[in-house]
């Protein structure tokens, strides 16, 4: 496939990645991640499969019998929130999350849009970068309509690194403010407003 293999924009990124037979694991993303199987030899993942992965959600790829090529589409949480707000789908202190994650889903329109992204990238006709941006925006609106839940959450907030748990932020701030002395697990847990047991399970 022609270069470039990665496109980075403010609100999204696109990456073609080749996977071989060795074990493959996708690290937890900071962004919303769509995985599209352009050419697949994965077990239970035929070509054109689509998998959605929420921020901070790790994923172990299925067993790969040969050489597979995936398109990874990363959508910045802030961009999704801004679009959801314009569509009047988002409210203050709400959390966006994919409804179905970590397993292939069936959506002909989503598949067609992702296939069009691949085609634009491969052919690189005049205006192809503008077309990619337009297709990603269509993708975003469709996901918000069909595949994203909007739930109220008092413990999740948007930061410059993506969606984070406020309890983790409180704990880190407490440790930073008291870095000159030894801290017990009980003190840190109290700063995060959770029990020692729950804090240990969370972090």
Secondary structure, DSSP 8 states (H G I E B T S, - for coil): --S-SEEE-SSEEEEEEEE-SS--EE---SSEEEEEEEE--BTTB-TT-EEEE-TT--EE---BSS-EEEEEEEE-HHHHHHHHHHTT---TTEEEEESS-SS-B--HHHHHHHHHHHHHHHH--TTHHHHHHHHHHHHHHHHHHHTEEEEE-SSEEEETTEEEEHHHHHHHHHHHHTTTS---HHHHHHHTTS-HHHHHHH-
